[in-house]
Amino acid sequence: MNLWLAPLDGITNYLFRNTLCRHFGGIDFFMTPFMPVQKRAKLNVTNWRDLWPKNNMLRPTTPQLMGNVPAHFVDTMQLLHETYGYTSFNWNLGCPMAQVVRRRRGCGLMPDTDRVEEVVAAATQTPFQFSVKMRLGLHSPEEGLRILERLEKYPLEYIVIHPRLGEQMYDGVPDWDTLDEFCRHTRHRLIYSGDINSPADHERLRQRYPDIQDWMLGRGILADPFLAEEIRGMDTGDRKGRFLKYYQHFAAELLPMRHERGTLHNFKELWHYWRHLAGINDEQLKQLLRIDDWGTFFDTSLQMLA
């Protein structure tokens, strides 16, 4: 069994990934938040700090790419290989954010089966491994099923499936009945992604999908950094003490790059997940998020975690 850290734009950058890995066990692989593909003349991948090899030494890491032009994927993959040595790439065909969907990227491209196939055909003609992360569709599962049928003839490394439609965003419950049908329509190795928030969730899904050996943890591991250890049956020890050390270490790593304003923004976003570890109610969370000074915010949050 393999456990992956899901790519979450704006959250799971290399500082988050590495700090998580240094304090908590159980994760086998990382996938980066997406980078935009472009034609070679416009690419400057030396600025893509999240992919610098020295920042990705703790776990095997797969760069995720986003776009909709086949030639741009080829150019970007080739340059990332030449510059950093990457040999495996993932395509984000599942992002449901409105600004992405409007530009026919992420799951906004799923209704266009022909273009999806054109991108995969071009990418799999390179010497690199290529995979796809997708949803059931944008508006209908028929979109995803058509894509799976087209992709059967291509040598994909794997397909990551989040069993919701794009128009659902993250609302409602995953459609596992439709995922059953998707599993019957592909020969490709599948990675499951979505709503694994506890060891019980993982065990229930493992029983339902015994052929799936790869599981991607996203919002669940944000809320509970011990989740991968718990799934593996590892002893999590002093949870409060371990989380406090992680919390302080992550702040110290983030501040030099993001400065106080950026670090405050990141931590406020993460506290929507961390609130459960602190055991605070809605009003206490609102009071914390109203604080606009980093030092005051950090001190107050440490008191909540104590």
C-alpha positions in Angstrom: 0.0 0.0 0.0 1.2 3.5 -0.9 0.0 6.7 0.7 0.3 10.0 -1.2 0.1 13.6 -0.1 -2.4 15.3 -2.4 -1.5 18.5 -4.2 -3.4 21.4 -2.7 -2.8 24.7 -4.4 -1.5 27.4 -2.1 -1.0 24.9 0.8 1.2 21.9 0.1 4.3 23.7 -1.2 7.7 22.2 -0.4 8.0 23.8 3.0 4.7 22.2 4.0 5.6 18.9 2.5 9.1 18.7 4.1 8.0 19.9 7.5 5.2 17.4 7.6 7.5 14.6 6.5 10.1 15.5 9.2 7.5 15.4 12.0 5.0 12.7 10.9 5.5 9.3 9.1 3.4 7.2 6.8 3.5 9.2 3.6 5.3 7.5 0.7 5.0 10.0 -2.2 4.4 13.7 -2.8 2.7 15.4 -5.7 3.2 19.1 -6.1 0.5 21.7 -6.7 0.1 22.4 -10.4 2.5 24.5 -12.5 1.2 26.0 -15.8 2.6 24.6 -19.0 3.8 27.0 -21.7 5.7 26.9 -24.9 9.5 26.6 -24.4 10.2 30.2 -25.3 8.1 31.5 -22.4 9.2 29.1 -19.8 11.5 30.0 -16.9 11.5 27.0 -14.7 14.5 28.2 -12.7 11.9 30.3 -10.8 9.8 27.2 -9.9 11.3 26.9 -6.4 8.7 24.2 -5.5 10.4 21.8 -8.0 14.1 22.5 -7.1 15.6 19.1 -6.4 17.2 20.4 -3.1 13.7 21.1 -1.9 12.4 17.7 -2.7 14.9 15.2 -1.2 12.7 13.6 1.5 10.2 11.7 -0.7 9.8 10.9 -4.4 8.0 13.9 -5.8 5.9 14.1 -9.0 5.4 17.6 -10.6 1.8 18.3 -11.5 1.1 20.4 -14.6 -1.9 22.2 -15.8 -2.9 23.4 -19.3 -4.7 22.4 -22.4 -2.2 22.7 -25.3 -0.4 19.4 -26.2 2.8 21.0 -27.4 3.1 23.1 -24.2 3.0 19.9 -22.2 5.8 18.4 -24.3 7.9 21.6 -24.0 7.4 21.9 -20.3 8.2 18.2 -19.5 11.3 18.3 -21.6 12.6 21.5 -20.0 11.9 20.2 -16.5 13.8 17.0 -17.3 16.7 18.9 -18.7 16.9 21.3 -15.8 16.0 19.2 -12.8 16.0 15.5 -14.0 12.3 14.8 -13.5 11.0 11.8 -15.5 7.4 11.5 -14.3 4.6 14.1 -14.6 1.0 14.4 -13.7 -1.7 16.4 -15.4 -4.3 18.2 -13.3 -7.6 17.5 -15.1 -9.6 17.7 -11.9 -9.4 21.2 -10.4 -12.9 22.5 -10.0 -12.2 26.2 -9.2 -14.3 28.5 -11.3 -11.4 30.6 -12.6 -9.7 27.5 -13.8 -12.8 25.9 -15.3 -13.6 29.1 -17.2 -10.2 28.9 -19.0 -10.9 25.2 -20.0 -8.3 23.9 -17.6 -8.6 21.4 -14.8 -12.0 19.6 -15.0 -13.2 22.5 -17.2 -11.6 20.5 -20.1 -13.3 17.2 -19.3 -16.2 17.8 -21.7 -13.7 18.1 -24.6 -12.8 14.5 -25.0 -10.8 15.1 -28.2 -8.5 17.7 -26.6 -8.0 15.5 -23.6 -6.9 12.7 -25.9 -4.6 15.0 -27.9 -2.8 16.0 -24.7 -2.3 12.5 -23.5 -1.2 11.3 -27.0 1.4 14.0 -27.2 2.7 13.5 -23.6 2.9 9.7 -23.9 5.0 10.0 -27.0 7.8 11.5 -24.9 10.3 9.3 -23.0 8.7 10.3 -19.7 6.0 8.8 -17.5 2.7 10.6 -17.6 -0.4 10.3 -15.5 -3.7 12.1 -15.1 -5.6 13.3 -12.0 -9.3 13.7 -12.8 -12.8 13.8 -11.4 -15.9 11.9 -12.6 -16.6 14.8 -14.9 -17.5 18.4 -14.9 -21.3 18.1 -15.3 -21.8 14.4 -15.8 -20.0 11.1 -15.2 -20.5 10.3 -18.9 -17.6 12.8 -19.5 -15.2 10.8 -17.4 -16.3 7.5 -18.9 -15.7 8.8 -22.4 -12.2 9.9 -21.3 -11.4 6.6 -19.7 -12.4 4.8 -22.9 -10.2 7.0 -25.0 -7.2 6.6 -22.6 -7.2 2.8 -22.6 -4.8 2.6 -25.5 -2.2 4.9 -23.9 0.6 3.9 -21.6 -0.3 6.0 -18.6 1.6 5.5 -15.4 -1.7 5.8 -13.4 -4.9 7.7 -13.1 -5.9 9.5 -9.9 -9.7 9.8 -9.5 -11.6 12.0 -7.1 -15.2 10.6 -7.2 -17.1 13.9 -7.4 -18.2 16.1 -10.3 -16.4 19.4 -10.8 -19.7 21.3 -10.3 -19.9 19.8 -6.9 -16.7 21.3 -5.8 -16.1 19.6 -2.4 -19.8 19.6 -1.4 -21.9 16.5 -0.8 -20.5 13.0 -0.6 -18.4 11.2 -3.2 -20.2 9.1 -5.7 -18.8 5.7 -5.0 -21.4 3.8 -7.1 -20.2 5.7 -10.2 -16.6 5.1 -9.2 -17.4 1.3 -9.2 -18.3 1.7 -12.8 -15.2 3.7 -13.6 -13.1 0.9 -12.1 -14.7 -1.6 -14.5 -13.9 0.6 -17.5 -10.2 0.9 -17.2 -7.1 -1.3 -17.1 -4.9 1.5 -15.7 -3.6 1.5 -12.2 -5.9 3.8 -10.1 -5.1 6.0 -7.2 -8.1 6.9 -5.0 -8.4 10.5 -3.8 -11.1 12.1 -1.7 -12.7 12.2 1.8 -10.2 9.9 3.6 -10.5 11.6 7.0 -9.9 8.7 9.3 -8.5 5.2 9.4 -12.1 3.9 9.4 -12.7 5.8 6.1 -9.6 4.2 4.6 -10.5 0.7 5.7 -14.1 1.0 4.4 -12.7 2.1 1.0 -10.0 -0.5 1.0 -12.7 -3.2 1.5 -14.8 -1.8 -1.3 -11.8 -1.4 -3.7 -9.4 -4.3 -3.0 -7.5 -3.8 -6.3 -6.6 -0.2 -5.4 -3.2 0.0 -3.7 -2.6 3.7 -3.7 -4.4 6.3 -1.6 -4.1 10.0 -1.7 -4.6 12.1 1.4 -5.6 15.7 1.2 -7.9 17.7 3.5 -8.0 14.8 5.9 -4.2 15.0 6.6 -4.4 18.8 6.9 -6.9 18.3 9.7 -5.0 15.4 11.3 -1.3 15.2 10.4 -1.2 11.9 12.2 -3.6 10.3 9.7 -1.1 8.4 7.6 0.5 7.0 10.8 -3.0 6.0 12.1 -3.9 4.3 8.8 -0.7 2.2 9.0 -1.3 1.4 12.7 1.7 3.2 13.9 2.0 4.5 17.5 1.4 8.3 17.4 2.8 8.9 20.9 2.5 12.4 22.4 0.2 13.9 19.9 0.0 17.4 21.5 3.7 17.6 22.0 4.5 16.4 18.5 2.0 18.8 16.9 3.3 21.8 18.8 6.9 21.0 17.6 5.6 20.7 14.0 3.5 23.9 14.3 6.5 26.0 15.6 8.9 24.4 13.0 6.5 25.1 10.1 6.1 28.8 11.2 9.9 29.1 11.4 10.3 27.6 7.9 7.6 29.8 6.4 8.5 33.2 7.8 11.7 33.8 5.8 10.0 33.1 2.5 6.5 34.4 3.1 7.3 37.1 5.7 4.8 37.9 8.4 1.9 38.9 6.2 2.1 35.8 4.0 2.7 33.4 6.9 -0.4 34.9 8.6 -2.5 34.3 5.5 -1.3 30.6 5.2 -1.8 29.9 8.9 -5.3 31.4 8.9 -6.2 29.1 6.0 -4.8 26.1 7.8 -6.6 26.9 11.1 -9.9 26.0 9.4 -8.4 22.4 9.6 -6.3 22.7 12.7 -9.2 23.9 14.8 -10.2 20.3 15.5 -6.8 19.5 17.0 -7.2 22.5 19.3 -10.8 21.7 20.2 -12.0 25.2 19.7 -15.6 26.3 18.8 -16.8 28.5 15.9 -16.6 31.7 18.0 -13.1 31.0 19.2 -12.0 30.4 15.6 -13.6 33.7 14.5 -11.8 35.5 17.2 -8.5 34.0 16.2 -9.0 34.8 12.5 -9.8 38.4 13.3 -6.3 39.0 14.5 -4.2 40.8 11.8 -0.8 40.9 13.6 1.4 37.8 13.1 3.0 37.9 16.6 -0.3 38.3 18.4 -1.9 35.6 16.2 0.9 33.1 16.8 1.0 33.7 20.6 -2.8 33.3 20.8 -2.8 30.2 18.7 -0.1 28.6 20.8 -2.3 29.2 23.9 -5.2 27.5 22.2 -3.0 24.5 21.4 -1.5 24.3 24.9 
